[in-house]
């Protein structure tokens, strides 16, 4: 997956909604204001550490910074899932299917419990 630096930078502007200036964000992240600006404009690559730190400071998730929303992430996630499945032999594929089925069942059961509380 290729990271879209410009789109990520635009989503980073969420700092404005958090009433955080670029200078304040750079101070909290221990980065120079120019580096934060370059990340926001998509003119520089962002490290994984910086990405996680920014998500934590802005109170969001790395997923939202990278993809914007889970809806937009679904096609990429489906491609990645297909690559994983394609690389499996028959035994691995069966185990992946069984584990996936169990996880989905548990998630749905948990969701029903949450809805009833």
C-alpha angles and dihedrals in degrees: 000000000000115000114231100223095187094051090046090051092052091051089050088065082083082099087081090060087051089054090244122142122217089248092053092047091050090050093050091046092044090234130126116263089239091056091051088048091051091051091049093050092045094238094124134043117249123226121232090243092053091047092054092045092051092049090050094048093047092045094239137107132267087236091060092049093049102037105017091226140003089251090062091042095057098083091049092045090049091053091049091048091051091051090053093048092046090055094054125099118223095272094047091047091054092049092047090050093050094046092047091050091050093048093049091048090051093047092050093047090050091049090054090051090049092049092051095052 
